Amino acid sequence: MDEIFERLQSVVDRYDEVNEMLSDPDIISDTNRFMELSKEEGQLRETVEVFKHYQDVIQEIADDKELLNEDLDADMEELTKGELKELESEKSELEERLKILLLPKDPNDDKNIIMEIHGAAGGDEGALFAADLYEMYNRYAERQNWNVEVIDENKTEIGGYKEIVLMITGNNVYSKLKYENGAHRVQRVPETESAGRVHTSTATVGVMPEYEDVDIEIEDKDLRVDVYRSSGAGGQHINKTSSAVRMTHLPTGIVVAMQDQRSQQQNRAKAMEILKTRVYDYYASQNEAEYAEERKTAVGTGDRSERIRTYNYPQNRVTNHRIGLTLNKLDRIMNGELDDIIDALVIADQTAKLEDLKQG
């Protein structure tokens, strides 16, 4: 633990330094710098508080051990030994918690996300399942007090989605939804199935952090832009003008269509923002996949072709294949109660990173 103590003390020193800077009038008057330091203070606070509590527990253990060396009556000795046992247990728990708090933080964890849901195998049933997943994430977002904005959609005639693209904003959105990347499989009897047979269909989910100031340049020669008349809701204005925009990034084949804004200029700006995020994520995901392969862990590989979860309606069962978790409450999960799954994925990822540290 000596190396960990050194790292923890450096965190405490930085925390004290940040708090001192936050009381500096020059920094208070610099809004951006003040916000940056306030964010850092918030990120360090839990680690510092847990470490200080750990130090208190260490001191109490030393005091109890010293007390046991004295001439105590039987009742006092028994009481002290019981307290010492509890403190030793708490010390072990705090050590594990501190190791996790010191794990390298994903720099994207506090970011908003762009989520893409596509109906995949199964035709209409795959599209309907994509709509069900959208409702599931929408309800989960409501429970987290997040905001969900539909920024692009391609509906089917029977109410499903060939594709729906969402912007989800709020606190630490990416940290909780980043594990949803992949193919989601459903097993159920479709509404159109007259013989009552169970069909298997899939929908894919892609989760990308919102790179607000993304450091990527898209050159004109790599971009094709088409404009066309918008369709769907929006009234006369939308249908009379060629305000919709479709952007294609030629090197990757990534396409963004945008028609929700009032003008072509607004659609262009929004489409470029999303295109930059998708292109950046495309290259970042390639690096992440290589890293995950090196780590030999299935959690958070970012591979959208990988089957990550099965939703079995007849048995009210959900199985998360990456970590071997099975829950018999599909109805509640589809209602947005995703905490058990997400908490288990976070723990599995932390455990894998701790193993990496031990081996490294």
ZIBEL-V785653 format. One record per pair of residues at least 4 apart in sequence whose C-alpha atoms are under 8 Angstrom apart, sorted by the first residue. I is the first residue (numbers start at 1). J is the second residue. D is the distance in whole Angstrom. If there is no record, write none. Layout:
i=I j=J d=D
i=I j=J d=D
This chain:
i=1 j=5 d=6
i=2 j=6 d=6
i=3 j=7 d=6
i=4 j=8 d=6
i=4 j=99 d=8
i=5 j=9 d=6
i=6 j=10 d=6
i=7 j=11 d=6
i=8 j=12 d=6
i=8 j=47 d=8
i=8 j=48 d=8
i=8 j=51 d=7
i=8 j=102 d=8
i=9 j=13 d=6
i=10 j=14 d=6
i=11 j=15 d=6
i=11 j=44 d=7
i=11 j=47 d=8
i=11 j=48 d=7
i=12 j=16 d=6
i=12 j=48 d=6
i=13 j=17 d=6
i=14 j=18 d=6
i=15 j=19 d=6
i=15 j=41 d=6
i=15 j=44 d=6
i=15 j=45 d=7
i=15 j=48 d=8
i=16 j=20 d=6
i=17 j=21 d=6
i=18 j=22 d=6
i=18 j=37 d=6
i=18 j=40 d=8
i=18 j=41 d=6
i=19 j=23 d=7
i=19 j=41 d=7
i=20 j=24 d=7
i=21 j=27 d=7
i=22 j=27 d=7
i=22 j=28 d=7
i=22 j=34 d=7
i=22 j=37 d=7
i=22 j=38 d=7
i=23 j=27 d=8
i=23 j=28 d=7
i=24 j=28 d=6
i=25 j=29 d=6
i=26 j=30 d=7
i=27 j=31 d=7
i=27 j=33 d=6
i=27 j=34 d=6
i=28 j=33 d=8
i=28 j=34 d=6
i=29 j=34 d=8
i=30 j=34 d=6
i=31 j=35 d=6
i=32 j=36 d=6
i=33 j=37 d=6
i=34 j=38 d=6
i=35 j=39 d=6
i=36 j=40 d=6
i=37 j=41 d=6
i=38 j=42 d=6
i=39 j=43 d=6
i=40 j=44 d=6
i=41 j=45 d=6
i=42 j=46 d=8
i=44 j=48 d=6
i=45 j=49 d=6
i=46 j=50 d=6
i=47 j=51 d=6
i=47 j=98 d=7
i=47 j=101 d=6
i=47 j=102 d=8
i=48 j=52 d=6
i=49 j=53 d=6
i=50 j=54 d=6
i=50 j=94 d=7
i=50 j=98 d=7
i=51 j=55 d=6
i=51 j=98 d=7
i=52 j=56 d=6
i=53 j=57 d=6
i=54 j=58 d=6
i=54 j=91 d=7
i=54 j=94 d=6
i=54 j=95 d=8
i=55 j=59 d=6
i=56 j=60 d=6
i=57 j=61 d=6
i=57 j=87 d=6
i=57 j=90 d=8
i=57 j=91 d=7
i=58 j=62 d=6
i=58 j=91 d=7
i=59 j=63 d=6
i=60 j=64 d=6
i=60 j=87 d=8
i=61 j=65 d=6
i=61 j=84 d=6
i=61 j=87 d=6
i=61 j=88 d=7
i=62 j=66 d=6
i=63 j=67 d=6
i=64 j=68 d=6
i=64 j=80 d=6
i=64 j=81 d=8
i=64 j=84 d=6
i=65 j=69 d=7
i=65 j=84 d=8
i=66 j=70 d=7
i=67 j=80 d=8
i=68 j=72 d=7
i=68 j=77 d=7
i=68 j=80 d=7
i=68 j=81 d=8
i=72 j=76 d=6
i=72 j=77 d=6
i=73 j=77 d=6
i=74 j=78 d=6
i=75 j=79 d=6
i=76 j=80 d=6
i=77 j=81 d=6
i=78 j=82 d=6
i=79 j=83 d=6
i=80 j=84 d=6
i=81 j=85 d=6
i=82 j=86 d=6
i=83 j=87 d=6
i=84 j=88 d=6
i=85 j=89 d=6
i=86 j=90 d=6
i=87 j=91 d=6
i=88 j=92 d=6
i=89 j=93 d=6
i=90 j=94 d=6
i=91 j=95 d=6
i=92 j=96 d=6
i=93 j=97 d=6
i=94 j=98 d=6
i=95 j=99 d=6
i=96 j=100 d=6
i=97 j=101 d=6
i=98 j=102 d=6
i=99 j=103 d=7
i=99 j=354 d=8
i=100 j=350 d=7
i=100 j=354 d=7
i=103 j=350 d=8
i=103 j=353 d=7
i=103 j=354 d=8
i=105 j=109 d=8
i=108 j=174 d=7
i=108 j=175 d=7
i=108 j=209 d=6
i=109 j=172 d=6
i=109 j=173 d=7
i=109 j=174 d=5
i=109 j=175 d=4
i=109 j=176 d=8
i=110 j=171 d=6
i=110 j=172 d=4
i=110 j=173 d=6
i=110 j=174 d=6
i=110 j=175 d=6
i=111 j=169 d=8
i=111 j=171 d=8
i=111 j=172 d=6
i=111 j=173 d=6
i=111 j=174 d=6
i=111 j=175 d=8
i=111 j=209 d=6
i=111 j=210 d=6
i=111 j=211 d=8
i=112 j=167 d=7
i=112 j=168 d=6
i=112 j=169 d=5
i=112 j=170 d=6
i=112 j=171 d=8
i=112 j=172 d=7
i=112 j=173 d=5
i=112 j=174 d=6
i=112 j=209 d=6
i=112 j=210 d=5
i=113 j=167 d=6
i=113 j=168 d=5
i=113 j=169 d=7
i=113 j=173 d=7
i=113 j=174 d=6
i=113 j=207 d=7
i=113 j=208 d=5
i=113 j=209 d=4
i=113 j=210 d=5
i=114 j=165 d=7
i=114 j=166 d=6
i=114 j=167 d=5
i=114 j=168 d=6
i=114 j=207 d=6
i=114 j=208 d=5
i=114 j=209 d=6
i=114 j=210 d=6
i=115 j=165 d=6
i=115 j=166 d=5
i=115 j=167 d=6
i=115 j=168 d=7
i=115 j=205 d=7
i=115 j=206 d=6
i=115 j=207 d=5
i=115 j=208 d=6
i=116 j=163 d=7
i=116 j=164 d=6
i=116 j=165 d=4
i=116 j=166 d=6
i=116 j=204 d=8
i=116 j=205 d=6
i=116 j=206 d=5
i=116 j=207 d=7
i=117 j=130 d=6
i=117 j=133 d=8
i=117 j=134 d=7
i=117 j=163 d=6
i=117 j=164 d=5
i=117 j=165 d=6
i=117 j=203 d=7
i=117 j=204 d=6
i=117 j=205 d=5
i=117 j=206 d=7
i=118 j=127 d=7
i=118 j=130 d=6
i=118 j=161 d=7
i=118 j=162 d=5
i=118 j=163 d=4
i=118 j=164 d=7
i=118 j=203 d=5
i=118 j=204 d=5
i=118 j=205 d=7
i=119 j=123 d=7
i=119 j=126 d=5
i=119 j=127 d=4
i=119 j=128 d=7
i=119 j=129 d=7
i=119 j=130 d=5
i=119 j=161 d=6
i=119 j=162 d=5
i=119 j=163 d=6
i=119 j=202 d=7
i=119 j=203 d=4
i=119 j=204 d=7
i=120 j=126 d=5
i=120 j=127 d=7
i=120 j=162 d=8
i=120 j=201 d=7
i=120 j=202 d=5
i=120 j=203 d=5
i=120 j=204 d=6
i=121 j=126 d=6
i=121 j=201 d=5
i=121 j=202 d=5
i=121 j=203 d=7
i=122 j=126 d=5
i=122 j=127 d=8
i=122 j=200 d=7
i=122 j=201 d=5
i=122 j=202 d=7
i=123 j=127 d=6
i=123 j=201 d=8
i=124 j=128 d=6
i=124 j=156 d=8
i=124 j=158 d=8
i=124 j=160 d=7
i=125 j=129 d=6
i=125 j=160 d=8
i=125 j=190 d=7
i=125 j=201 d=6
i=126 j=130 d=6
i=126 j=201 d=5
i=126 j=202 d=5
i=126 j=203 d=6
i=127 j=131 d=7
i=127 j=156 d=7
i=127 j=160 d=5
i=127 j=161 d=5
i=127 j=162 d=5
i=127 j=163 d=8
i=127 j=203 d=7
i=128 j=132 d=6
i=128 j=158 d=8
i=128 j=159 d=7
i=128 j=160 d=4
i=128 j=161 d=6
i=129 j=133 d=6
i=129 j=160 d=7
i=129 j=186 d=7
i=129 j=201 d=8
i=129 j=202 d=7
i=129 j=203 d=7
i=130 j=134 d=6
i=130 j=160 d=7
i=130 j=161 d=6
i=130 j=162 d=8
i=130 j=163 d=8
i=130 j=203 d=6
i=130 j=204 d=8
i=131 j=135 d=6
i=131 j=159 d=8
i=131 j=160 d=5
i=131 j=161 d=6
i=132 j=136 d=6
i=132 j=334 d=7
i=133 j=137 d=6
i=133 j=334 d=7
i=134 j=138 d=6
i=134 j=164 d=8
i=135 j=139 d=6
i=135 j=334 d=8
i=135 j=335 d=8
i=135 j=336 d=8
i=136 j=140 d=6
i=136 j=333 d=7
i=136 j=334 d=5
i=136 j=335 d=6
i=136 j=336 d=5
i=137 j=141 d=6
i=137 j=336 d=6
i=138 j=142 d=6
i=138 j=148 d=7
i=138 j=336 d=7
i=139 j=143 d=6
i=139 j=335 d=6
i=139 j=336 d=5
i=140 j=144 d=6
i=140 j=335 d=8
i=140 j=336 d=4
i=140 j=337 d=6
i=140 j=338 d=7
i=141 j=145 d=6
i=141 j=146 d=5
i=141 j=147 d=7
i=141 j=148 d=7
i=141 j=168 d=8
i=141 j=336 d=8
i=142 j=146 d=6
i=142 j=147 d=7
i=143 j=336 d=8
i=145 j=170 d=7
i=146 j=168 d=7
i=146 j=169 d=6
i=146 j=170 d=5
i=146 j=171 d=7
i=146 j=173 d=8
i=147 j=168 d=6
i=147 j=169 d=5
i=147 j=170 d=6
i=148 j=166 d=7
i=148 j=167 d=6
i=148 j=168 d=5
i=148 j=169 d=7
i=149 j=166 d=6
i=149 j=167 d=5
i=149 j=168 d=6
i=150 j=164 d=7
i=150 j=165 d=6
i=150 j=166 d=5
i=150 j=167 d=6
i=151 j=164 d=8
i=151 j=165 d=6
i=151 j=166 d=6
i=151 j=167 d=7
i=151 j=258 d=7
i=151 j=260 d=7
i=152 j=163 d=8
i=152 j=164 d=6
i=152 j=165 d=5
i=152 j=166 d=7
i=152 j=257 d=7
i=152 j=258 d=6
i=152 j=259 d=8
i=152 j=260 d=7
i=153 j=161 d=7
i=153 j=162 d=8
i=153 j=163 d=6
i=153 j=164 d=4
i=153 j=165 d=6
i=154 j=161 d=6
i=154 j=162 d=6
i=154 j=163 d=5
i=154 j=164 d=6
i=155 j=159 d=6
i=155 j=160 d=6
i=155 j=161 d=4
i=155 j=162 d=6
i=155 j=163 d=7
i=155 j=164 d=8
i=156 j=160 d=5
i=156 j=161 d=6
i=156 j=162 d=7
i=168 j=173 d=7
i=169 j=173 d=7
i=172 j=176 d=7
i=173 j=177 d=6
i=174 j=178 d=5
i=174 j=207 d=8
i=174 j=208 d=8
i=174 j=209 d=6
i=176 j=342 d=6
i=176 j=346 d=8
i=177 j=207 d=7
i=177 j=342 d=8
i=178 j=207 d=6
i=178 j=208 d=8
i=178 j=300 d=7
i=179 j=299 d=7
i=179 j=300 d=5
i=179 j=302 d=8
i=179 j=342 d=8
i=179 j=345 d=7
i=180 j=205 d=7
i=180 j=206 d=7
i=180 j=207 d=7
i=180 j=308 d=8
i=181 j=204 d=8
i=181 j=205 d=5
i=181 j=206 d=5
i=181 j=207 d=6
i=181 j=300 d=8
i=181 j=302 d=5
i=181 j=303 d=7
i=181 j=304 d=5
i=181 j=308 d=8
i=182 j=204 d=6
i=182 j=205 d=5
i=182 j=206 d=7
i=182 j=302 d=7
i=182 j=303 d=6
i=182 j=304 d=4
i=182 j=305 d=6
i=182 j=306 d=5
i=182 j=307 d=6
i=182 j=308 d=6
i=183 j=202 d=6
i=183 j=203 d=6
i=183 j=204 d=4
i=183 j=205 d=6
i=183 j=304 d=6
i=183 j=305 d=6
i=183 j=306 d=6
i=183 j=307 d=4
i=183 j=308 d=6
i=183 j=309 d=7
i=184 j=202 d=6
i=184 j=203 d=5
i=184 j=204 d=6
i=184 j=205 d=7
i=184 j=307 d=6
i=184 j=308 d=6
i=184 j=309 d=5
i=184 j=310 d=6
i=184 j=311 d=8
i=185 j=200 d=7
i=185 j=201 d=6
i=185 j=202 d=4
i=185 j=203 d=7
i=185 j=307 d=7
i=185 j=309 d=6
i=185 j=310 d=5
i=185 j=311 d=6
i=186 j=200 d=6
i=186 j=201 d=5
i=186 j=202 d=6
i=186 j=310 d=6
i=186 j=311 d=5
i=186 j=312 d=6
i=186 j=313 d=8
i=187 j=198 d=6
i=187 j=199 d=6
i=187 j=200 d=5
i=187 j=201 d=7
i=187 j=310 d=7
i=187 j=311 d=6
i=187 j=312 d=5
i=187 j=313 d=6
i=187 j=314 d=8
i=188 j=197 d=8
i=188 j=198 d=5
i=188 j=199 d=6
i=188 j=200 d=7
i=188 j=312 d=6
i=188 j=313 d=5
i=188 j=314 d=6
i=189 j=193 d=6
i=189 j=196 d=6
i=189 j=197 d=6
i=189 j=198 d=4
i=189 j=199 d=6
i=190 j=198 d=7
i=190 j=199 d=7
i=193 j=197 d=7
i=204 j=304 d=6
i=204 j=305 d=8
i=205 j=304 d=7
i=206 j=304 d=6
i=208 j=277 d=7
i=208 j=278 d=7
i=208 j=281 d=6
i=209 j=277 d=8
i=209 j=281 d=8
i=210 j=277 d=6
i=211 j=277 d=6
i=214 j=276 d=7
i=214 j=277 d=7
i=214 j=280 d=8
i=216 j=276 d=7
i=216 j=280 d=7
i=218 j=222 d=7
i=218 j=223 d=7
i=218 j=276 d=8
i=219 j=223 d=7
i=220 j=224 d=8
i=222 j=249 d=6
i=222 j=250 d=5
i=222 j=251 d=6
i=223 j=247 d=7
i=223 j=248 d=6
i=223 j=249 d=5
i=223 j=250 d=6
i=224 j=247 d=6
i=224 j=248 d=5
i=224 j=249 d=7
i=224 j=250 d=7
i=225 j=245 d=7
i=225 j=246 d=6
i=225 j=247 d=5
i=225 j=248 d=6
i=226 j=245 d=6
i=226 j=246 d=5
i=226 j=247 d=7
i=227 j=242 d=6
i=227 j=243 d=7
i=227 j=244 d=6
i=227 j=245 d=5
i=227 j=246 d=6
i=228 j=241 d=8
i=228 j=242 d=5
i=228 j=243 d=6
i=228 j=244 d=5
i=228 j=245 d=7
i=229 j=238 d=7
i=229 j=239 d=6
i=229 j=240 d=7
i=229 j=241 d=6
i=229 j=242 d=4
i=229 j=243 d=6
i=229 j=244 d=6
i=230 j=238 d=6
i=230 j=239 d=6
i=230 j=241 d=8
i=230 j=242 d=7
i=230 j=243 d=6
i=230 j=244 d=5
i=230 j=259 d=6
i=231 j=238 d=7
i=231 j=239 d=6
i=234 j=238 d=5
i=234 j=239 d=8
i=235 j=239 d=7
i=236 j=240 d=6
i=237 j=241 d=7
i=238 j=242 d=8
i=238 j=243 d=7
i=238 j=262 d=7
i=242 j=264 d=7
i=243 j=259 d=7
i=243 j=262 d=7
i=243 j=263 d=5
i=243 j=264 d=4
i=243 j=265 d=8
i=243 j=267 d=7
i=244 j=257 d=7
i=244 j=258 d=6
i=244 j=259 d=4
i=244 j=260 d=8
i=244 j=263 d=8
i=244 j=264 d=6
i=244 j=267 d=6
i=245 j=257 d=6
i=245 j=258 d=5
i=245 j=259 d=6
i=245 j=264 d=7
i=245 j=267 d=6
i=245 j=268 d=6
i=245 j=271 d=7
i=246 j=255 d=7
i=246 j=256 d=6
i=246 j=257 d=4
i=246 j=258 d=6
i=246 j=271 d=8
i=247 j=255 d=6
i=247 j=256 d=5
i=247 j=257 d=6
i=247 j=271 d=7
i=247 j=272 d=8
i=247 j=275 d=8
i=248 j=253 d=6
i=248 j=254 d=6
i=248 j=255 d=4
i=248 j=256 d=7
i=249 j=253 d=5
i=249 j=254 d=5
i=249 j=255 d=6
i=249 j=275 d=8
i=249 j=279 d=8
i=250 j=254 d=7
i=252 j=279 d=7
i=254 j=275 d=8
i=254 j=278 d=7
i=254 j=279 d=7
i=255 j=275 d=7
i=256 j=271 d=6
i=256 j=274 d=7
i=256 j=275 d=6
i=257 j=271 d=7
i=258 j=267 d=6
i=258 j=268 d=8
i=258 j=270 d=7
i=258 j=271 d=6
i=259 j=267 d=6
i=260 j=267 d=7
i=261 j=266 d=6
i=261 j=267 d=5
i=262 j=266 d=7
i=262 j=267 d=8
i=263 j=267 d=6
i=264 j=268 d=6
i=265 j=269 d=6
i=266 j=270 d=6
i=267 j=271 d=6
i=268 j=272 d=6
i=269 j=273 d=6
i=270 j=274 d=6
i=271 j=275 d=6
i=272 j=276 d=6
i=273 j=277 d=6
i=274 j=278 d=6
i=275 j=279 d=6
i=276 j=280 d=6
i=277 j=281 d=6
i=278 j=282 d=6
i=279 j=283 d=7
i=280 j=284 d=6
i=281 j=285 d=6
i=282 j=286 d=7
i=283 j=287 d=7
i=284 j=288 d=6
i=285 j=289 d=6
i=285 j=302 d=6
i=285 j=303 d=8
i=286 j=290 d=6
i=287 j=291 d=6
i=288 j=292 d=6
i=288 j=301 d=7
i=288 j=302 d=7
i=289 j=293 d=6
i=289 j=301 d=5
i=289 j=302 d=7
i=289 j=303 d=7
i=290 j=294 d=6
i=291 j=295 d=6
i=292 j=296 d=6
i=292 j=297 d=6
i=292 j=298 d=7
i=292 j=300 d=8
i=292 j=301 d=6
i=293 j=297 d=7
i=293 j=301 d=8
i=295 j=356 d=8
i=297 j=301 d=8
i=297 j=352 d=7
i=298 j=322 d=6
i=298 j=323 d=8
i=299 j=322 d=6
i=299 j=323 d=8
i=299 j=345 d=7
i=299 j=348 d=7
i=299 j=349 d=6
i=300 j=349 d=8
i=307 j=321 d=7
i=308 j=320 d=6
i=308 j=321 d=5
i=308 j=322 d=6
i=309 j=318 d=7
i=309 j=319 d=6
i=309 j=320 d=4
i=309 j=321 d=6
i=309 j=322 d=8
i=310 j=318 d=6
i=310 j=319 d=5
i=310 j=320 d=7
i=310 j=321 d=8
i=311 j=316 d=8
i=311 j=317 d=6
i=311 j=318 d=5
i=311 j=319 d=7
i=311 j=330 d=7
i=312 j=316 d=6
i=312 j=317 d=5
i=312 j=318 d=6
i=312 j=330 d=8
i=313 j=317 d=7
i=313 j=330 d=7
i=315 j=328 d=8
i=316 j=328 d=6
i=316 j=329 d=6
i=316 j=330 d=5
i=316 j=331 d=7
i=317 j=326 d=7
i=317 j=327 d=6
i=317 j=328 d=4
i=317 j=329 d=6
i=317 j=330 d=5
i=318 j=326 d=6
i=318 j=327 d=5
i=318 j=328 d=6
i=318 j=329 d=7
i=318 j=330 d=6
i=319 j=324 d=7
i=319 j=325 d=6
i=319 j=326 d=4
i=319 j=327 d=6
i=320 j=324 d=6
i=320 j=325 d=5
i=320 j=326 d=6
i=320 j=341 d=8
i=321 j=325 d=7
i=323 j=345 d=7
i=323 j=348 d=7
i=325 j=341 d=8
i=329 j=333 d=6
i=330 j=334 d=6
i=331 j=335 d=6
i=332 j=336 d=7
i=332 j=337 d=6
i=333 j=337 d=5
i=333 j=338 d=5
i=338 j=342 d=6
i=339 j=343 d=6
i=340 j=344 d=6
i=341 j=345 d=6
i=342 j=346 d=6
i=343 j=347 d=6
i=344 j=348 d=6
i=345 j=349 d=6
i=346 j=350 d=6
i=347 j=351 d=6
i=348 j=352 d=6
i=349 j=353 d=6
i=350 j=354 d=6
i=351 j=355 d=6
i=352 j=356 d=6
i=353 j=357 d=6
i=354 j=358 d=6
i=355 j=359 d=6
i=356 j=360 d=6
